[in-house]
């Protein structure tokens, strides 16, 4: 079984053959993540249409310019849905805009408050903001997955020390990802989960094409190669890790 944390929910609804994706993954588990009010509603539609698909809902840091109290109310009203397994994709992103850093932190913390209140896992986006992300997250006793982890080995250990899982996707297969490869070699597989970030970050040899969940197998194969363990072990361990982190008893 592959347990894929399938981000970028907008890609699903723009994908012309999503039913084919579901057919490809019918014996596997997908978690799809919303990132704004519109896609949060779409997550709720899709998780109740497909039995093997679960969801997270949240407000991405790039989507806060028109933030409204109703968005937080919607998250809280739906967080107890049995097929909503967490809050995300949430976090901090200073890459393109540093003028709204304080607002980003406030929105991030409001969603962490909800996660803490309902004992839900959070899916964390952090771009050029890893220290602030860590310093805020460590104040909360919540389970977390660090989406597309790309920081240092030292930061990996800090997040792991508070129970976070590291999300590993197609970047691991890229030729220029030596730092991430070294981290994956060093970190015990009990701290890793697989993810897609569709339609982006497609693993080799399909880089440049739209990503999709079935390609997660290529990431698992690269982990198997780097850690010198069987592919079956990688799939079993990362699936168990994801199920445990999302409190899914499958």
Backbone bond lengths (Angstrom), bond angles and torsions (degrees), N, CA, C in turn:
res aa  C-N    CA-C-N  psi(-1)  N-CA   C-N-CA  omega(-1)  CA-C   N-CA-C  phi
1 X - - - 1.466 - - 1.524 110.06 -
2 X 1.323 116.22 139.13 1.459 122.43 171.67 1.524 108.05 -105.17
3 X 1.317 116.54 130.80 1.461 121.64 172.75 1.519 105.57 -108.83
4 X 1.317 116.15 106.77 1.455 121.02 -176.03 1.513 110.95 -108.99
5 X 1.326 116.13 125.78 1.454 121.17 172.43 1.525 105.71 -87.13
6 X 1.331 114.57 100.63 1.457 122.80 -167.42 1.521 109.02 -98.25
7 X 1.334 116.03 93.55 1.460 120.47 -174.03 1.530 112.00 -78.94
8 X 1.333 115.17 -177.13 1.451 123.09 175.45 1.526 111.27 59.45
9 X 1.308 115.84 65.12 1.460 121.80 -176.16 1.528 112.31 -57.08
10 X 1.345 117.72 -28.13 1.468 119.06 179.27 1.517 111.58 -60.41
11 X 1.315 116.68 -29.84 1.464 120.57 -179.62 1.520 111.27 -66.10
12 X 1.320 116.28 -31.44 1.455 120.15 -179.40 1.523 110.50 -63.82
13 X 1.299 116.22 -47.34 1.458 119.41 -174.38 1.518 112.00 -77.47
14 X 1.325 117.61 -18.76 1.456 120.56 174.41 1.520 111.36 -90.54
15 X 1.304 116.06 -12.22 1.453 121.12 -179.62 1.529 107.73 -74.37
16 X 1.334 118.92 122.28 1.466 120.20 -173.25 1.523 114.37 -68.25
17 X 1.301 116.74 -20.88 1.457 118.73 -175.05 1.532 110.98 -127.08
18 X 1.339 115.49 50.42 1.460 117.55 -177.81 1.519 112.23 -61.36
19 X 1.336 116.37 -32.05 1.463 118.34 178.77 1.523 111.15 -62.36
20 X 1.341 116.68 -28.56 1.472 120.51 176.76 1.522 109.61 -70.03
21 X 1.337 116.35 -40.04 1.466 120.15 176.80 1.519 109.87 -59.53
22 X 1.320 116.77 -45.87 1.455 120.41 179.63 1.524 110.87 -62.67
23 X 1.326 116.57 -40.15 1.467 120.16 178.52 1.529 110.27 -62.53
24 X 1.343 116.23 -41.85 1.470 120.81 178.26 1.521 111.70 -61.49
25 X 1.326 116.00 -32.16 1.462 121.28 -173.11 1.524 112.71 -110.68
26 X 1.327 117.62 20.17 1.468 120.34 -171.62 1.519 113.26 -63.84
27 X 1.319 118.13 -23.55 1.457 121.17 178.87 1.522 112.01 -98.44
28 X 1.317 116.11 13.11 1.455 122.05 -177.04 1.524 110.12 -126.32
29 X 1.316 115.85 177.45 1.453 121.63 -176.87 1.525 109.72 -116.15
30 X 1.325 116.24 133.13 1.455 122.12 175.90 1.524 109.51 -118.45
31 X 1.325 115.27 141.30 1.463 121.08 167.95 1.519 107.01 -118.38
32 X 1.331 116.51 120.35 1.457 120.99 179.59 1.528 108.84 -105.38
33 X 1.328 115.29 141.83 1.463 120.14 -175.41 1.516 112.10 -116.08
34 X 1.323 116.48 131.42 1.453 121.48 170.61 1.514 110.15 -80.50
35 X 1.332 115.54 165.82 1.463 118.48 178.85 1.529 112.75 -140.91
36 X 1.341 117.36 -6.45 1.463 120.88 174.27 1.527 108.15 -153.48
37 X 1.319 116.57 -177.88 1.462 119.21 -174.40 1.528 111.95 -60.91
38 X 1.327 117.43 -43.45 1.461 121.38 -178.48 1.528 111.36 -62.19
39 X 1.329 116.67 -49.74 1.466 119.11 -176.64 1.521 112.36 -72.90
40 X 1.333 117.36 -24.63 1.465 119.09 174.11 1.528 110.50 -63.44
41 X 1.324 116.20 -40.53 1.470 119.53 176.06 1.536 110.49 -64.87
42 X 1.327 116.61 -37.80 1.460 120.77 179.93 1.535 111.34 -66.79
43 X 1.331 115.72 -36.84 1.460 119.36 176.35 1.521 110.47 -57.37
44 X 1.319 116.15 -45.39 1.467 119.82 -179.25 1.522 112.03 -62.02
45 X 1.319 116.52 -34.96 1.464 119.52 176.86 1.526 111.44 -65.65
46 X 1.306 115.56 -47.96 1.458 119.10 -170.92 1.523 112.72 -73.66
47 X 1.324 118.37 -35.03 1.465 119.02 -177.81 1.516 112.11 -68.59
48 X 1.333 116.26 -24.50 1.462 118.97 178.79 1.528 112.62 -92.98
49 X 1.325 115.30 -3.11 1.460 119.76 175.69 1.522 111.39 -92.57
50 X 1.346 116.11 -33.12 1.458 120.92 -175.62 1.528 110.30 -120.61
51 X 1.315 118.03 122.73 1.473 120.16 -174.45 1.523 114.84 -66.52
52 X 1.337 118.15 -23.98 1.462 120.57 -178.03 1.527 112.96 -95.03
53 X 1.336 116.95 9.98 1.461 120.90 -179.10 1.524 109.95 -114.27
54 X 1.333 115.14 128.62 1.462 122.96 175.96 1.529 108.07 -116.98
55 X 1.330 116.61 170.90 1.450 117.98 -174.94 1.513 115.15 -142.47
56 X 1.335 113.86 161.42 1.458 121.54 166.64 1.523 106.90 -127.30
57 X 1.315 116.43 150.63 1.463 121.58 179.27 1.522 109.11 -127.70
58 X 1.327 115.71 145.28 1.458 119.30 -178.67 1.517 111.60 177.68
59 X 1.332 115.51 176.70 1.458 122.55 179.41 1.527 108.93 -112.97
60 X 1.321 116.18 115.21 1.467 124.11 179.42 1.524 109.35 -68.80
61 X 1.326 118.46 148.19 1.473 119.69 -178.68 1.528 114.51 -60.73
62 X 1.323 118.04 -23.45 1.467 119.96 178.18 1.518 112.49 -81.88
63 X 1.345 117.02 -1.09 1.470 121.61 -174.99 1.531 112.57 -115.83
64 X 1.328 117.29 26.25 1.463 119.35 -172.37 1.520 114.00 -100.91
65 X 1.319 118.76 0.92 1.467 120.02 -174.29 1.523 112.20 -63.66
66 X 1.330 116.67 -33.27 1.474 119.45 179.31 1.528 110.83 -116.44
67 X 1.319 116.19 35.41 1.462 121.28 -177.00 1.522 110.87 -61.44
68 X 1.329 115.20 139.16 1.454 121.27 179.49 1.521 109.41 -129.69
69 X 1.323 116.21 154.73 1.461 119.96 178.28 1.522 111.38 -59.84
70 X 1.353 115.77 -29.41 1.463 119.03 -179.70 1.528 112.14 -62.09
71 X 1.347 116.99 -28.98 1.462 119.50 -179.97 1.527 110.15 -64.05
72 X 1.334 116.39 -43.35 1.468 120.05 178.66 1.522 110.20 -67.95
73 X 1.327 116.03 -37.65 1.467 120.03 178.73 1.523 110.63 -63.06
74 X 1.328 116.88 -38.25 1.464 120.88 178.46 1.524 110.59 -64.53
75 X 1.323 116.43 -43.68 1.459 119.87 178.77 1.524 110.18 -59.99
76 X 1.325 116.42 -47.88 1.462 119.60 -177.96 1.531 111.38 -66.40
77 X 1.320 117.23 -34.54 1.466 120.05 -179.21 1.518 112.27 -69.04
78 X 1.340 117.10 -25.08 1.466 120.53 -175.33 1.523 114.26 -111.59
79 X 1.315 117.06 -0.60 1.455 119.88 -173.96 1.524 112.86 -68.48
80 X 1.331 117.39 -20.99 1.463 119.86 179.46 1.533 113.00 -90.75
81 X 1.332 117.25 0.25 1.465 120.22 173.08 1.530 107.83 -55.84
82 X 1.328 119.05 128.80 1.467 120.58 -175.76 1.520 114.84 -60.94
83 X 1.331 117.89 -17.98 1.456 119.45 178.53 1.524 113.11 -99.87
84 X 1.331 116.33 0.94 1.466 120.22 170.42 1.523 107.26 -93.48
85 X 1.328 115.77 114.80 1.462 120.27 -171.87 1.527 113.07 -103.48
86 X 1.326 117.22 0.82 1.453 117.70 178.96 1.518 112.59 178.25
87 X 1.329 114.69 -176.88 1.458 122.87 177.21 1.525 108.12 -113.82
88 X 1.309 116.57 127.14 1.443 120.39 -178.95 1.522 110.64 164.34
89 X 1.219 117.87 157.04 1.451 127.58 19.61 1.527 108.46 -96.38
90 X 1.328 117.32 121.29 1.461 121.99 -176.55 1.526 109.11 -128.22
91 X 1.319 116.21 164.98 1.459 118.03 177.15 1.511 113.00 149.20
92 X 1.339 115.27 -143.46 1.460 122.59 -176.37 1.520 109.64 -134.80
93 X 1.333 116.10 140.76 1.465 121.14 177.66 1.518 108.89 -143.11
94 X 1.332 115.71 106.20 1.460 120.97 -178.98 1.529 111.80 -101.57
95 X 1.320 117.56 9.26 1.471 120.48 -171.39 1.527 112.24 -65.56
96 X 1.323 117.26 -47.68 1.460 120.56 -176.13 1.525 113.58 -100.55
97 X 1.328 116.58 -26.19 1.467 119.00 -173.13 1.527 109.89 -145.12
98 X 1.323 115.55 113.28 1.466 120.13 178.07 1.530 111.47 -103.06
99 X 1.332 116.49 1.36 1.464 119.77 -176.68 1.530 112.21 -75.04
100 X 1.334 116.82 -19.96 1.469 119.91 -176.79 1.527 112.05 -113.94
101 X 1.312 116.37 29.36 1.461 120.48 -176.18 1.526 112.14 -58.13
102 X 1.316 117.34 -42.75 1.465 120.12 -178.08 1.531 111.31 -67.11
103 X 1.333 116.00 -37.94 1.467 119.17 176.93 1.535 110.15 -66.15
104 X 1.328 116.61 -40.59 1.460 119.71 176.97 1.533 110.90 -58.21
105 X 1.317 115.96 -44.92 1.466 119.99 -179.42 1.524 111.01 -61.96
106 X 1.331 116.21 -41.37 1.460 120.76 -179.45 1.529 110.99 -63.21
107 X 1.336 117.19 -46.49 1.465 121.44 179.65 1.528 110.17 -64.00
108 X 1.319 116.29 -41.51 1.462 121.65 177.40 1.527 110.66 -58.54
109 X 1.329 116.24 -48.12 1.459 120.37 -177.52 1.528 112.49 -68.04
110 X 1.314 117.53 -35.78 1.469 119.61 177.16 1.529 110.93 -61.03
111 X 1.330 116.14 -39.42 1.462 119.75 179.95 1.526 111.37 -74.72
112 X 1.313 116.78 -33.35 1.463 119.84 174.13 1.530 110.59 -65.82
113 X 1.319 116.49 -35.09 1.466 120.11 175.95 1.527 110.82 -59.75
114 X 1.335 116.09 -44.04 1.473 120.01 179.08 1.523 110.40 -65.08
115 X 1.332 116.51 -43.91 1.465 120.56 179.26 1.521 110.99 -59.82
116 X 1.326 115.91 -42.66 1.458 120.54 179.68 1.522 111.37 -65.29
117 X 1.314 116.35 -41.72 1.475 121.72 -179.24 1.520 111.40 -61.50
118 X 1.345 116.72 -38.82 1.468 120.73 -175.00 1.531 112.93 -105.56
119 X 1.328 116.11 7.89 1.466 121.70 177.54 1.524 111.43 56.08
120 X 1.327 115.59 50.53 1.450 121.93 -179.09 1.536 111.00 -109.80
121 X 1.307 114.94 148.83 1.460 122.24 175.95 1.529 109.88 -71.72
122 X 1.334 116.25 148.14 1.463 120.43 176.01 1.529 109.80 -116.26
123 X 1.332 114.58 142.24 1.466 122.02 175.92 1.519 106.76 -106.18
124 X 1.336 115.26 119.03 1.460 121.38 -166.52 1.520 112.70 -105.58
125 X 1.326 115.01 126.46 1.464 122.61 169.86 1.522 107.39 -100.74
126 X 1.333 116.98 127.90 1.462 120.14 177.19 1.520 108.91 -142.83
127 X 1.331 115.83 116.23 1.462 120.78 179.79 1.517 109.18 -130.09
128 X 1.316 115.87 118.64 1.461 122.29 -177.01 1.526 111.50 55.12
129 X 1.336 115.63 32.44 1.469 119.95 -176.58 1.525 110.65 -149.35
130 X 1.313 117.05 28.79 1.462 119.86 -168.44 1.525 112.44 -65.50
131 X 1.324 118.40 -38.06 1.462 120.49 -178.89 1.524 111.16 -66.82
132 X 1.326 117.14 -46.06 1.465 120.33 178.29 1.529 110.53 -64.00
133 X 1.327 116.18 -39.72 1.464 119.77 178.31 1.519 110.34 -59.21
134 X 1.307 115.95 -48.54 1.465 120.70 -179.40 1.531 110.93 -62.91
135 X 1.325 116.90 -46.07 1.463 120.24 -175.76 1.524 112.37 -64.32
136 X 1.330 117.19 -31.94 1.468 120.12 176.42 1.526 110.42 -78.24
137 X 1.314 116.67 -46.96 1.462 120.94 -175.34 1.527 112.21 -62.15
138 X 1.331 117.38 -34.92 1.461 120.29 -176.27 1.526 113.02 -67.14
139 X 1.325 116.87 -13.60 1.466 121.03 178.23 1.524 112.25 -79.53
140 X 1.333 116.40 -9.89 1.462 121.41 -174.65 1.529 110.75 -115.73
141 X 1.310 115.70 143.20 1.467 120.99 175.90 1.528 108.71 -96.59
142 X 1.320 115.02 72.53 1.465 120.61 179.20 1.523 109.14 -129.16
143 X 1.324 115.63 150.01 1.449 120.00 172.12 1.528 108.24 -73.88
144 X 1.345 116.03 147.82 1.466 118.14 -178.29 1.519 111.33 -147.32
145 X 1.318 113.75 155.36 1.460 122.83 171.63 1.517 106.81 -123.81
146 X 1.319 116.73 125.60 1.458 121.53 179.77 1.523 107.64 -90.31
147 X 1.315 114.55 103.14 1.463 122.87 -174.51 1.534 111.17 -64.33
148 X 1.340 116.09 131.78 1.467 122.07 177.40 1.529 111.15 49.03
149 X 1.318 116.07 55.15 1.459 119.11 -176.97 1.526 109.96 -56.52
150 X 1.343 116.08 130.40 1.465 120.38 -176.74 1.527 112.37 -143.16
151 X 1.309 116.79 14.98 1.462 120.11 -178.09 1.529 110.14 -89.74
152 X 1.323 116.07 -155.90 1.462 121.67 -174.60 1.527 112.01 -89.07
153 X 1.306 115.10 167.12 1.467 121.14 175.21 1.523 110.40 -60.95
154 X 1.325 116.07 -39.03 1.464 120.63 -179.81 1.530 110.98 -63.10
155 X 1.336 116.32 -41.96 1.467 119.12 178.00 1.523 110.61 -69.11
156 X 1.311 116.43 -34.65 1.472 119.53 176.76 1.520 109.77 -57.97
157 X 1.310 117.02 -44.70 1.461 121.17 -179.83 1.527 111.22 -64.82
158 X 1.327 117.32 -37.51 1.459 120.30 178.74 1.528 111.31 -63.09
159 X 1.334 116.11 -46.25 1.462 119.23 179.26 1.528 111.25 -65.66
160 X 1.314 116.59 -42.01 1.465 120.69 179.57 1.525 110.57 -62.04
161 X 1.327 116.68 -35.80 1.469 120.65 -177.61 1.521 112.15 -63.23
162 X 1.345 117.23 -21.79 1.465 118.90 177.55 1.528 111.14 -108.31
163 X 1.325 116.01 18.67 1.453 120.50 170.60 1.512 116.59 92.59
164 X 1.324 117.86 8.83 1.457 120.53 179.82 1.526 111.17 -75.25
165 X 1.333 115.51 150.51 1.460 122.60 168.62 1.524 108.22 -101.25
166 X 1.329 116.45 148.88 1.456 121.38 177.03 1.516 109.40 -98.76
167 X 1.337 117.27 123.16 1.452 121.98 177.52 1.520 110.30 -81.50
168 X 1.327 116.50 125.25 1.461 122.12 -177.61 1.521 109.30 -119.16
169 X 1.338 115.93 125.63 1.458 120.83 -178.08 1.517 112.28 -128.82
170 X 1.331 114.70 -152.94 1.452 121.20 -171.63 1.516 115.80 -60.39
171 X 1.323 118.20 -25.03 1.474 121.23 179.66 1.523 111.31 -54.46
172 X 1.329 116.54 -31.99 1.465 120.37 -178.51 1.524 112.13 -57.92
173 X 1.323 118.22 -27.25 1.467 121.68 -177.75 1.526 112.74 -87.57
174 X 1.346 117.95 -7.45 1.463 120.72 -176.80 1.532 110.76 -73.54
175 X 1.313 115.90 149.97 1.466 120.49 -178.82 1.524 112.20 -65.47
176 X 1.335 117.02 -30.73 1.471 120.79 -175.89 1.525 113.32 -94.13
177 X 1.331 117.05 21.52 1.474 119.40 -176.38 1.527 111.97 -107.05
178 X 1.317 116.85 39.86 1.463 120.32 -175.61 1.521 112.56 -61.16
179 X 1.336 117.30 -37.78 1.469 119.81 -179.94 1.523 110.75 -62.02
180 X 1.336 116.33 -45.80 1.458 120.09 179.68 1.523 111.09 -65.89
181 X 1.315 117.39 -38.41 1.465 120.50 178.15 1.527 110.62 -60.35
182 X 1.328 116.90 -42.11 1.470 120.30 179.49 1.519 111.16 -65.58
183 X 1.320 116.55 -38.32 1.466 120.23 177.86 1.519 110.46 -63.87
184 X 1.321 117.18 -45.61 1.464 121.06 179.97 1.523 111.06 -62.74
185 X 1.307 117.04 -36.32 1.471 120.26 176.45 1.531 111.33 -61.66
186 X 1.330 115.86 -40.59 1.463 121.12 -172.84 1.525 113.15 -82.56
187 X 1.324 117.10 -34.60 1.455 121.30 -174.05 1.524 110.10 -80.94
188 X 1.319 116.76 133.45 1.461 120.30 178.63 1.524 109.78 -62.21
189 X 1.315 115.93 143.31 1.462 120.45 -176.56 1.533 112.26 -62.97
190 X 1.300 117.68 -17.46 1.468 121.03 178.29 1.523 112.30 -65.85
191 X 1.348 117.28 -7.19 1.468 121.16 -179.29 1.528 112.77 -112.88
192 X 1.336 117.38 12.22 1.462 120.99 -175.06 1.525 111.72 -117.65
193 X 1.341 115.85 144.14 1.462 121.74 170.42 1.529 107.93 -131.89
194 X 1.344 116.20 156.90 1.461 122.01 179.42 1.520 110.35 -92.40
195 X 1.337 115.92 148.68 1.456 120.55 177.37 1.525 110.74 -152.08
196 X 1.328 115.12 164.95 1.463 121.03 -174.52 1.523 113.62 -109.08
197 X 1.325 118.00 -47.40 1.467 123.67 -170.36 1.530 111.53 57.69
198 X 1.326 116.40 35.55 1.462 120.87 179.40 1.528 111.32 -59.51
199 X 1.313 118.18 141.18 1.465 128.68 7.06 1.515 113.72 -92.84
200 X 1.336 116.95 15.24 1.461 121.52 -173.35 1.521 111.67 -99.02
201 X 1.346 114.05 170.84 1.468 122.81 171.71 1.528 112.40 53.94
202 X 1.303 115.51 44.71 1.461 121.55 178.84 1.528 110.01 -66.74
203 X 1.325 117.55 130.99 1.468 119.29 -178.69 1.524 112.89 -67.95
204 X 1.328 115.10 156.76 1.458 120.65 170.87 1.532 108.95 -63.78
205 X 1.325 118.91 144.02 1.476 128.92 8.37 1.522 114.08 -93.54
206 X 1.342 117.91 17.09 1.466 120.88 -176.72 1.521 112.48 -103.18
207 X 1.309 117.33 13.29 1.460 120.38 -179.16 1.534 110.34 -55.31
208 X 1.328 116.32 134.77 1.454 121.23 -177.10 1.515 112.57 101.78
209 X 1.328 116.51 -17.36 1.459 120.87 175.57 1.527 109.01 -99.26
210 X 1.333 117.05 169.85 1.458 120.07 177.95 1.521 110.10 -67.01
211 X 1.296 114.74 134.32 1.465 120.22 178.51 1.530 110.19 -77.83
212 X 1.315 116.38 153.87 1.460 121.11 175.13 1.522 109.15 -153.74
213 X 1.327 117.47 159.97 1.460 121.26 -170.36 1.527 115.40 -55.58
214 X 1.322 118.32 -35.18 1.456 119.60 -176.92 1.523 111.66 -61.68
215 X 1.343 116.96 -24.45 1.461 120.65 179.25 1.526 112.50 -72.32
216 X 1.320 116.91 -11.91 1.465 120.05 176.37 1.525 110.70 -57.36
217 X 1.315 116.45 -27.78 1.458 120.91 178.00 1.530 111.01 -58.83
218 X 1.328 117.68 -32.73 1.465 121.47 178.59 1.527 111.14 -68.41
219 X 1.322 116.33 -34.48 1.468 120.54 176.04 1.525 109.67 -67.84
220 X 1.331 115.61 -43.63 1.468 120.22 177.92 1.530 110.87 -59.80
221 X 1.325 116.84 -40.23 1.473 120.64 178.79 1.519 111.20 -64.12
222 X 1.330 117.06 -38.68 1.468 120.19 178.21 1.528 110.76 -66.95
223 X 1.331 117.77 -40.19 1.469 120.60 175.65 1.524 109.47 -61.68
224 X 1.322 116.64 -43.63 1.470 121.41 178.48 1.521 110.94 -57.08
225 X 1.315 116.11 -44.09 1.465 122.00 179.98 1.525 111.53 -65.69
226 X 1.330 116.52 -45.64 1.465 120.75 -176.78 1.521 112.44 -67.44
227 X 1.336 116.54 -36.18 1.452 120.79 -175.42 1.538 112.40 -97.59
228 X 1.331 115.49 -2.96 1.466 121.06 178.89 1.526 111.69 55.93
229 X 1.322 114.86 47.33 1.459 121.64 175.22 1.529 107.72 -129.81
230 X 1.302 117.07 166.46 1.457 119.84 -175.68 1.525 111.55 -71.64
231 X 1.327 114.71 152.94 1.460 120.15 175.64 1.519 110.31 -60.50
232 X 1.313 116.67 -39.37 1.468 120.64 179.26 1.521 110.83 -59.55
233 X 1.331 116.98 -39.26 1.459 120.64 179.01 1.526 111.26 -65.67
234 X 1.330 115.99 -41.06 1.463 120.09 178.96 1.525 110.53 -61.68
235 X 1.334 116.45 -47.30 1.463 120.02 -178.92 1.519 111.63 -64.06
236 X 1.317 116.58 -42.43 1.463 120.27 179.98 1.518 111.39 -64.99
237 X 1.333 116.83 -47.95 1.460 120.67 -176.32 1.526 112.14 -66.84
238 X 1.334 117.19 -45.05 1.466 118.75 -178.19 1.528 111.27 -68.57
239 X 1.327 116.84 -32.86 1.466 119.83 175.20 1.522 110.55 -65.90
240 X 1.327 116.46 -46.19 1.472 120.13 178.02 1.524 111.08 -60.87
241 X 1.331 115.96 -40.10 1.468 120.05 179.44 1.524 111.41 -61.44
242 X 1.336 115.62 -46.77 1.460 120.00 -178.63 1.524 111.26 -65.42
243 X 1.334 116.09 -42.88 1.469 119.23 178.93 1.526 110.77 -60.74
244 X 1.322 116.23 -42.30 1.461 120.07 179.84 1.525 111.33 -66.75
245 X 1.326 116.15 -41.34 1.462 119.21 -177.62 1.524 112.00 -68.19
246 X 1.322 116.33 -32.52 1.468 120.60 178.95 1.533 112.94 -96.06
247 X 1.318 116.84 5.63 1.475 121.49 179.53 1.527 111.73 56.48
248 X 1.326 115.40 43.80 1.460 121.27 178.18 1.525 109.54 -102.50
249 X 1.297 116.46 123.61 1.462 121.43 176.78 1.522 108.65 -102.67
250 X 1.338 115.42 91.34 1.467 120.33 -175.35 1.526 110.67 -108.28
